[in-house]
């Protein structure tokens, strides 16, 4: 809602620029409010692994954008996949030898880590991806302003927040969570079919109801998958697997 209002009043660029003052406040809290914990152990940062991972990821994502260019195929269409493969192969070799790898490869030997990463890639494509696409599509269909379209997305935000809290309490009480992302993917899959059928004659209340259901799907999935992957990883690698699920989700989007 805030993004739609900011777009209407000040322009879409301010939706991005608003992160700067928010980021400054967050950094200030981190600097002044968090206690510093000093560890005598000296760490070796895996700069080369991080660089290769960034190159591979960027090449894959940019190729996904570039290959759909209406201008047709060109040199980059073929170079980018080769660059991505070379960077990923080099990344794997570097991680095998790194003293403190940015992504310990043994984590990929854990089935839960592999499954959750794959599900997160898909979830990223159909959740943020759907939002990015559906907002302008909904605005075109209804003729509503960006702020009003943002209001139409409110049911997804509310139900996602409520269901996330409920899911966390259920996991805490029972220790069981596997059924949640399964149900979430089922609901999300049916809703994707429903969104395909949306047209200019679809009532606003139907869109709002669909958004509410989509929020339930998100609430049963996003935070639950983080719990699952963190529970499956060794304690010292929780940061790495959390970053892995975030990157998978972002690449999908």
N, C-alpha and C positions, 0 to 999 in steps of 0.2 A: 504493500500500500504506500509506504513511504517512497519507494522507488518510482512508482507511478506519479505521485504528487510532485516529486522533485523534477521528473522529466517534463511534466506539464508546465511547471512554473519557471524552471531555470535551464532546462535542456538536459539531454541524456548524458552528457559528459559528466555532469555533477553527480550522477549515480555512482560513478567510479571515484571521482575526487573526494566524495564524502568519506571514503575509507581513510584518507590521510589524517584528518583530525581524530577520528576514532582510533586509528593505529597509534597516534602519539599518546593518547590517554592510556591505552593498553600498555604501551612500553613504559610509561611513567609508573603505572601500578606495579609492573614487573620489577622495575629498578628500585622503587622505594618501599613497596609493601612485602615483597617476598624475601624470606630469609635466605642468605647465601650459605651454601654448604660446600665446604672445600674438601677435595679429595686429593690425597698426596700422589695418587697414581697419575703418571703422565700418559696422555692418550695421543695416538697417531691418527690424525684425521685422514680419511680416505678421499683425498681431493680428486685423484685420477678416476676412481670409481664413480664418484659423483658427477664428474664432467662427462664421462662416457654414457652414463645413464641419462643425463640431460640431453646429450646429442641424439641418442637413440629414440628417446621419448618424443623430442621435438620433431625429428624427422618423420616418425610414424604419424603423429597428429597433423603435421602440416601436409603430409601426403594425402591424408584423408580429406583435407580441405581442397587441396590443389587438384586432385584427380577428378573432381566434379566441376572444374572450371569449364564454362561453356566454350572457351576458346579451343578446347580439345587437347589431345596429348602433345607433350613436348619433352624436352630433355629431362626436366625435373621429375616428370612422371615416372621415369625409370631410374633416375639417380637416387631419389629419396629412399626407396625401399632398400637399395643396395647399401646406402649409407647407414640406414637403421640396422640392417643385419650385421654389418661390419662393427658398428659401435656396440651392439649387444654381445656379439661374440667376444670382442675385446674386453667388455665389461665382465663377462663370466671368467675369463682368464685372470683378470686383475683381482677379482673377488676371491678366487681360489688361493691367491698368494698373499693377499692383504692381511696385515697383522690385526687390524680392526676394520673389517669390511663394512661398507655402508649398508649392504644388504647380504647378510650371511646366507650362502646358498643352501646350507643344510635345512633352512626353514622351509624351502620348497619341497623337501622330502616329507613334510607333515601334511597329510591329506586334508585336514581342516583348513590349513593355510591356503592350499591350492584351490579348494572349492570356494572358500570365502572370497578369494581374490577374483576368481572367475565370475562369481555372482555379482561382486561389486562392479566389475567392468560392465556387465549387462545392465545392472541397476543404474549406473551412472549415465548410460546412453538413453535409458527410457524415463529417467526421472528429471535431473537437471536439463537433459536434452529436450525432453517434452516441454518443460516449462519455458525454455528459451524460445522454442518454436511456437508454442501454443499461445503465448501472450500476444504477439503481434497478429496471429491468426484469429484469435478471439476478438481483438480490437477491430480487425477488418470485418468480421462477420456481424458484430453488434453495433459498430459505430460509436462505442463508448470511448471515453478518454482513457489515457494510461492509468490515471488514478483510480477510475471506476473499475477498470479491468483488474488492477491490483486488489481491489476490494473483492472481486470475484474469486481470487485465489486464497482469500482469507480462510475458507473452510478447510483447505488442505493444511494450512499452517496450524490452525487450532487443533484439528483432530490428530495431526502428527505429534504435536506436543503432548496432548493428553495420553495417547496410546503409548508413546515412549515412556512416560512416567509409569503407567500401569504395567507395561511389559517389564520394566526394571524391577518393580515390586514383585511381580510373578516369578521372575528369575531368582530374585533373592529368597523367596519363600520356598520354591520347589527345586531350584537348581537346573530346571529343564528349559531349553530355549530352541531346540532344533525345529520344532513345529512352527515357530513364529515366522522365520523367513520363508518357509515352504508355503504357508498360508498367504504371506505377503506377496510372493511371486504369483500365486494363483489369482489373487484379487487384481494385482497390477496387470497381468496378462489379459484378463477379461475387460478391464478398463481401457487398455490399449485398443482393443477391438471396438469398444464403445466410442472412443475419441475419434476413430477413423470415420464413424458414421455421423459425426457432428456437422451440421450445416447451418445456413442462415435462418432456418425455421426452428432450430432447437431452442426451447425456452431457457431463459436465464436460470430458473430454479433447477432445471435438469443439470446444467453445467455446474452449478454450485454443489449439487448432490454428488456428482461425479468427482469433483474436487475433494469433497469431504471423504469419500471412499479412498481416493488416492492418498490422502493424508494418513488414513488407517494403514494402508500398505507401507508407506514410508516409516510410520511409527513402529511397525512390527519388524522392520528390516534394518535400517541404518545403524542404530545404536546396538541392536542385538548382534549384528555381524561383528561389530568391534569387540563386544564381550566374548563372542565365540573365538575369534582369532587370537585375542589376548590370553584367553584361558588355555589355548592349545600351544602357545609358544613358551619357551624357557623364560624365566624372569628377566634375565639380562637382555633379552631380545624383544621385549614388549614394545619399545620405541620403534624398532625396525619394522615389526609387523603392522603396527598402527600406521606408520608412514606408507607401507605397501598397500594397504586397503584404501587409503586416501588417494594415492597416486592412481590406482586402478580405477577408482570411481571418477577421478578427474579426467583421465584419458577417455573413458567411456563418454563422458559429457562432451 
